[in-house]
């Protein structure tokens, strides 16, 4: 089971959703943003405090997180 708390994070004039995970995934924080088009989304600046982009990394999808835990760094 995934347990997380969601917060609004404002930075760069954009409101991001910040998911802060608990339990087995404690320490993992993922930020996301709703945007009307993919091209515009790719051009957005990273949220404050972001370490890396994981949108296209399947290891960070819900099912993978439940099955395998927090991905190891490459």
N, C-alpha and C positions, 0 to 999 in steps of 0.2 A: 504494500500500500504506500502511495506517495502522500506525504504530508508536507504542505507548504503554506506559507503566508504570502499574500500579494499586497504590494505597496505601489503607490504612484511615485515615480522618480522623475523630477523635472530637471532637464539639463539641455543646453544648446537650444532653448526655446521649444523643446519637444517634451511631451509627457510619455514616459516609458512605463511599462508594467514591470516591476521587479518581483520575481518569485524567489523567496528565501526558503530553502528546504530544511526539513527537520528529520529526526530519526536517523535511519541508515544513510541518508543523503545530506546530513547536517554539514554545513560549510559551503554547500553549492548554492550559488545565486545566479539566476539567469534573468536577463532583461530582454524585453520584447516591445514592439511597437506595432500598432495597426496603421497601415498606410494603403491608400487607394490603388497604387500600382507598383509593380515589382521594380521597374526602372528607377522610380523616385525613391523607393525604399533602399536600394543599393547605394544611392548617393548620400544617404543620411550620415551624419557624424556618429561615431560610437558613443554610447551612453557614458556619463562620467564614471570612472573607475573600471571600465571594461578592460579585460585582459586580452581576450581574443574573440573572434567571430566564430560561432558554432552553429549558425542557422542551418547550414547544409551538412552538418555532421550527424549521422544517424545515431551515434552513441549517446547523444543528448536528447533524444526523443523519449517520451514517457515510458514506453514499454521497455526500451533498452536500459533506462535508468533503474527500473524495477528489477529487471533480470540480472544486470551486471554491476550496478552501483555506479559511483562517480568514475568516469573514464580516467585512465592513467594518462599522464602527459606523454606526448610523442617524443 
